[in-house]
Amino acid sequence: MLRRILNEADGGKSACPTVRHLFALRLQQTTQRFDDMQKLRKRMLTALNEWGSKPDRLPSGNSLCHLIEDFTS
């Protein structure tokens, strides 16, 4: 990215259109990551609320904590 901007500037062209384009792409990526994190946050809050009423269990066979399996399924 930076190389592209510098090459345009070195070539006597305005790098502003490229900067705008790259900025818009980065904003789109950031927005998607933010949305994904919001979804994960909601899942975590829901799980934590549900776990309050679930009993503790001792480890067994393949399971260390049933709460982890509940969350990842």
C-alpha positions as CSV (number, residue, x, y, z in Angstrom):
1,M,0.0,0.0,0.0
2,L,2.6,2.5,1.1
3,R,4.8,1.6,-1.9
4,R,1.9,2.3,-4.3
5,I,1.2,5.7,-2.7
6,L,4.9,6.6,-2.8
7,N,5.3,5.5,-6.4
8,E,2.4,7.6,-7.5
9,A,3.8,10.6,-5.6
10,D,7.3,10.0,-7.1
11,G,5.7,9.8,-10.6
12,G,4.2,13.2,-10.1
13,K,0.7,12.0,-9.7
14,S,-1.7,12.7,-6.9
15,A,-1.9,9.8,-4.5
16,C,-5.1,11.0,-3.0
17,P,-7.4,8.8,-5.1
18,T,-5.4,5.8,-4.1
19,V,-5.5,6.9,-0.4
20,R,-9.2,7.3,-0.6
21,H,-9.7,3.9,-2.1
22,L,-7.4,2.2,0.4
23,F,-9.0,4.0,3.3
24,A,-12.5,2.9,2.1
25,L,-11.3,-0.7,1.9
26,R,-9.8,-0.5,5.3
27,L,-13.0,1.0,6.7
28,Q,-15.0,-1.9,5.2
29,Q,-12.7,-4.5,6.8
30,T,-12.8,-2.7,10.1
31,T,-16.6,-2.5,10.0
32,Q,-16.8,-6.2,9.4
33,R,-14.4,-7.0,12.2
34,F,-16.4,-4.7,14.5
35,D,-19.7,-6.4,13.6
36,D,-18.1,-9.8,14.2
37,M,-16.9,-8.7,17.6
38,Q,-20.3,-7.3,18.5
39,K,-21.8,-10.7,17.6
40,L,-19.2,-12.5,19.7
41,R,-19.9,-10.1,22.6
42,K,-23.6,-10.9,22.4
43,R,-22.9,-14.6,22.4
44,M,-20.6,-14.3,25.4
45,L,-23.1,-12.2,27.4
46,T,-25.9,-14.7,26.6
47,A,-23.7,-17.7,27.6
48,L,-22.7,-16.0,30.9
49,N,-26.3,-15.4,31.7
50,E,-27.3,-19.0,30.9
51,W,-24.3,-20.4,32.8
52,G,-25.6,-18.8,36.0
53,S,-28.3,-21.4,36.3
54,K,-26.2,-24.4,35.2
55,P,-24.7,-26.7,37.7
56,D,-20.9,-27.3,38.0
57,R,-19.8,-30.7,36.8
58,L,-16.7,-32.7,37.5
59,P,-14.4,-33.4,34.5
60,S,-15.2,-36.6,32.7
61,G,-13.7,-38.5,29.8
62,N,-13.2,-35.8,27.1
63,S,-14.8,-32.9,28.9
64,L,-13.0,-30.6,31.3
65,C,-16.0,-28.2,31.6
66,H,-19.3,-28.6,30.0
67,L,-19.7,-24.8,29.7
68,I,-16.9,-24.7,27.2
69,E,-18.6,-27.3,25.0
70,D,-21.9,-25.5,25.3
71,F,-20.4,-22.3,24.1
72,T,-18.4,-23.7,21.2
73,S,-21.2,-25.8,19.8
